[in-house]
Amino acid sequence: MAAFDPWDPAFLADPYPSYADLRGKGRVHFYEPTRQWLVPHHADVSALLRERRLGRTYQHRFSHEDFGRTAPPAEHEPFHRLNDHGMLDLEPPDHTRIRRLVSKAFTPRTVEQLKPYVTRLAGELVDQLVHKGGGDLLTDVAEPLPVAVIAEMLGIPEADRAPLRPWSAEICGMYELNPPQDVAARAVRASVEFSKYLRELIAERRENPGDDLISGLIAAHDEGDRLTEQEMISTCVLLLNAGHEATVNATVNGWYALFRNPDQLAALRADHTLIPSAIEELMRYDTPLQLFERWVLDDIEIDGTTIPRGAEIAMLFGSANHDPAVFQAPERLDLARKDNPHISFSAGIHYCIGAPLARIELAASMTALLEKAPGLALAAEPERKPNFVIRGLEGLAVEV
């Protein structure tokens, strides 16, 4: 079994035995390479996600110096300007104000209205895959579906969508632990390019509003619900990145897990009513977001250990989702699992606003693949991305 080491290929291939080891050794562990406190148990992760002594940022209360932290390098400023004004990295009252505006686009009724579009698009993508006799499930189905849906919601013209996924992937590289210089440089460049594009698109929507989310945010701003232009840009980037990154990885991680558990795949093929519970189980079984970080704003105690203000806590979602205290036989894929309180969509005030849309997208692609490609099979063993925080595959070659 590989020890907890987010840069070790053996650990990245299967981190779950290491998580079991961590859980067995205690509720909180200081990890020197990243100077973080690792929290591996479901009960603790779930409670800490709702804990107001922790925050996604500390800058609403402290300067870098007051908090005992060093300011990011000046050359990373474009990334941090973009990242730090999105609601995922804000705390109340700014978080509350922005989330209230954006949540209007993600009401159950609004999301339900997208279902026919999502279903039709998923069917078309799978038809193309079947017509070719197979291909890469990642690039042929998993990526284009959620990217198109969130771009459609934002009102990004089809002709402009090609760079969205590369920009997103490069920005998300910065969320890995201790990202190397070249990864940071690409994230900064993508932040500059994406911001410039959105600034121009927002200006165009001010002149010619449409029936899209960007136009809606501009209208809300004009009616007194204030968003700065930077908050608007950061919100759009966050929605695009979060709106497809998890869905893409949940799709390929999920199908790879099905191919490795043929009995469960056979059960799903025989009974499509399993799809809703299958989606929840696949997100639990191989979690797309393995780790979520929070700053300690006021001293906190976990199992007798005081974690001081200024420290950083790393909540291990992948470990929490395999905690035997909550999940019976957690290492077993069980698509019919009834009691499944996984935390793949987080919890508390930062619970994923797009979770209902993600579920619709995952159900649409899974349904289309089961109906139109009933003999779908793995064509080659995939290569795992060398990332830890955002867990995915380089591709998933399949044949029909």
Secondary structure, 3 states (H helix, E strand, C coil): CCCCCCCCHHHHHCCHHHHHHHHHHCCCEEECCCCEEEECCHHHHHHHCCCCCEECCCCCCCCCCCCCCCCCCHHHHHHHHHHHCCHHHCCCCHHHHHHHHHHHHHCHHHHHHHHHHHHHHHHHHHHHHHHHCEEEHHHHHHCHHHHHHHHHHHCCCHHHCCCHHHHHHHHHHHHCCCCCHHHHHHHHHHHHHHHHHHHHHHHHHHHCCCCCHHHHHHHHHHCCCCCCHHHHHHHHHHHHHHHHHHHHHHHHHHHHHHHHCHHHHHHHHHCHHHHHHHHHHHHHHCCCECEEEEEECCCEEECCEEECCCCEEEEEHHHHCCCCCCCCCCCCCCCCCCCCCCCCCCCHHHCCCCHHHHHHHHHHHHHHHHHHCCCCEECCCCCECCCCCECCECCCEEEC
